[in-house]
Amino acid sequence: MSTSTSASGSGPIAGVTPLSLCTREPHVPADRLVAEMVPPPRFDSVRFGTYIPDPNQPSQTAAVRVLESFAAGLDGAHATGTGRRGGFLGFGKARSKAPKTPAGPRGVYLDGGYGVGKTHLLASLWHATPAEPALKAFGTFVELTNLVGALGFQKTVQTLSGHRLLCIDEFELDDPGDTVLVSTLLGKLVDAGVAVAATSNTLPGKLGEGRFAAADFLREIQSLSAHFRALRIDGEDYRHRGLPAAPAPFSEEQVTKAAYATPDASLDAFPQLLDHLARVHPSRYGALTDDLRAVCLTDVRAVPDQSTALRLVVLADRLYDREVPVLASGLPFDQLFSEEMLNGGYRKKYFRAISRLTALARDAKGLVEPN
């Protein structure tokens, strides 16, 4: 415990010296990327029984029933390869050949808008699948592409082919190269008997168009489409359902004081953090947030360009996964991205980031002492 001077120059503040994301440049070995392919802390304890369907949206209840049946059907149904244990990264000896994969869909795709609980359901499917954790993998689309970059395509196929289930959250269709890469990977895994479940988001402006996102997804994975059953999940964003509006940004003095008063909190100026993110590979953003209790940001302003915005989206996802509250001064989070960005090809990511950062800002209100 020490006494320090606030970044705003307002005088000494009793407390611990805050951490800084801008001083962190973590190295993440490839084995950690695979070992962390499990539901993030926010979804450690979720189950189908903890999902609360909106009574006005029968598709939510129907999705639970289908997924429970899908999980039960994976009991013992698996072709082999080299899984995470007994061959991980050494790739060891392949397991003996397993029984032939049963007929029927080997994948499910959850199609719906923001905050309807798709990730909750996807994590519940992972937990409900009767296999040891080393034979199940859970990660975002970005994390999966990062894994391929770290291991190489063939090693990734060999590693994941020993799994019973692969869950891909936030399947992205906005980068043709990555989409082809992952589609090819999924083809190899499905041939090996791995079941696949994926989620994505229907754009806010497309919610009235029924199976728009499902049609896009199935078209992009082309030959795999016959293996997937698409489940439409309707509803409003639960993160804002019946809750007060997102809190307005706090003053720089309040944010700084909270950072000094909160153990294991970080304190950074937003523009400097954006610059730092350009020097850290997005696959390391999870490690960037290790052991943080809160993130405090001053001088939040509009993101200047698309590349910076996409990096911020990945950071927002990692903070949300890890339930790290975000306390900020400056612009509110719904003003981070320009109208051009929100109307462009990456708008799904930006809307998701706004939704998640807003939830984390609400979580951070308790860090500021009442006046």
Summary of the structure (lengths in Angstrom):
residues: 371
radius of gyration: 21.3
end to end distance: 23.8
largest distance: 70.1
contacts: 1219
relative contact order: 0.15
helix: 47%
strand: 15%
